[in-house]
């Protein structure tokens, strides 16, 4: 494909709309209606600010952390291929990545669009869509559906490389934790565990176990649950791994889906190894 056909050009407009909805808490009502998204600033804040920060670095660092190597890798990619592009401090935000892709499609820069889709959006874009649909507020489930469908449509039209994206190849290695902090890092870092634990999910597990934990960040809440009821905490982790392994990213992203599957499998193996240790309560 050397030039956009009309259907692909329409997809570029969809990509631009998806970007706007992920970056603007008060978008045009017509845009909300077009994508079937419920008008709710609270839902926007819950999804993008609290439950599922839409950054490559959130999904692909230890901790997890915002920024770091994934963000700089994205910045270097853009600096190499796009002249005079002003990038935000956290240029790995899904909305910004989508806006760059839409602009590339507008320019018929198809080689760049193909590489950018695979290297910058494929590592977490389809997974983020599945997570937002399954774990986020219902108002944004239609946005997530559109995101997953659009990324797959573009991947099928543009074609994708066979090699795994660099973000995934450079992701941190898994290690069996030897203390509580290491276990927290393993369970809470999608790059290590392959799963996404939300604050809402952690609090629901605490309520089921009748564990009184204070509402706070994911790390604070999960640590409280893990210290009070390790069985319930790790049951949540296993259940999340099982349920999220059913997420289907789309045939075009099969290598990426397999990478995330391998992380979840390794997580379960690490937990089994911990439980097999003499004297382990976990």
C-alpha positions, 0 to 999 in steps of 0.5 A, a space after each residue: 500500500 503506497 497511498 491511503 484508500 478511502 477506508 483507511 483514511 476514515 480510520 485515521 479520523 477514528 484514531 484522531 477521535 480516540 486520541 481526543 477522548 483519552 486526553 480531554 476530560 471535556 470533549 465535544 458532546 458530538 464526539 462522545 456520541 459518535 463513539 458511544 462514550 458516556 459523558 462523565 468527567 469522573 469516569 475519565 479521571 477514574 480510568 486514565 488517572 487512577 485505575 489504568 494510567 495510559 502510558 507505555 512506561 506504566 506497563 513496561 517498567 518495574 514498580 511500575 513507574 512513569 517515564 524511564 527507558 520506555 518513554 525515552 525509547 519513544 522519544 528517540 524513535 520520534 526524533 529519528 523519524 519526525 522532524 520538528 515534533 514537540 513531544 510532551 514530557 511523557 510522550 508515551 501516553 496512548 493519546 499522544 501516540 494515537 495522535 502521532 499515528 493519525 498525523 502520519 496517516 494524514 501525510 500518507 507516511 505509510 512506512 512510518 505509520 506501519 513501524 510506529 503502530 508496531 513499535 509504539 502502539 502494539 506493545 500496550 495499545 491492544 492490551 490497554 483496550 482489553 483492560 479498559 473494557 474489562 476493568 474500567 468504568 462502563 462509560 468508556 467501554 465503547 471507547 475501548 472497543 473502538 480502540 481495539 477494533 481500530 488498531 486491528 484494522 490498521 494492522 491488517 491494512 498496513 501489515 506488521 513486522 514479524 519481529 517482536 517490538 523493541 519495547 517488549 524485547 527490552 522489558 525487565 526480566 522476571 525474578 523470584 522475589 525474596 521479600 515482601 517488597 519484591 513480591 509487591 513489585 512482581 504483582 503490581 508491575 504489568 511488565 513482570 506479572 503480565 497482569 493489571 491490578 486496579 485499585 477497584 479490584 484490590 478493594 473488592 478483594 479486601 471486602 470479600 475477605 472482610 479485611 479493613 484496608 484504607 483507600 489509597 494507591 494500588 501499592 498501599 492498598 495491595 500491601 495492606 491486603 497482602 499483610 492482612 490476608 496473603 491467601 486472598 491477595 494471591 488468590 486475586 493475583 491468580 484470578 487476574 492472571 487466569 481472566 486476563 489470559 482470556 483477553 484476545 488482542 487480535 490476530 495481527 497482534 498474536 506475537 504481542 499477545 503471546 508475550 503477555 501470556 508468557 509473563 502471566 505463566 511465569 508469574 504463576 510459576 514464581 508464585 508456586 515456587 514461593 509457596 513450595 518453600 519450607 515455612 512459607 505462608 504464601 
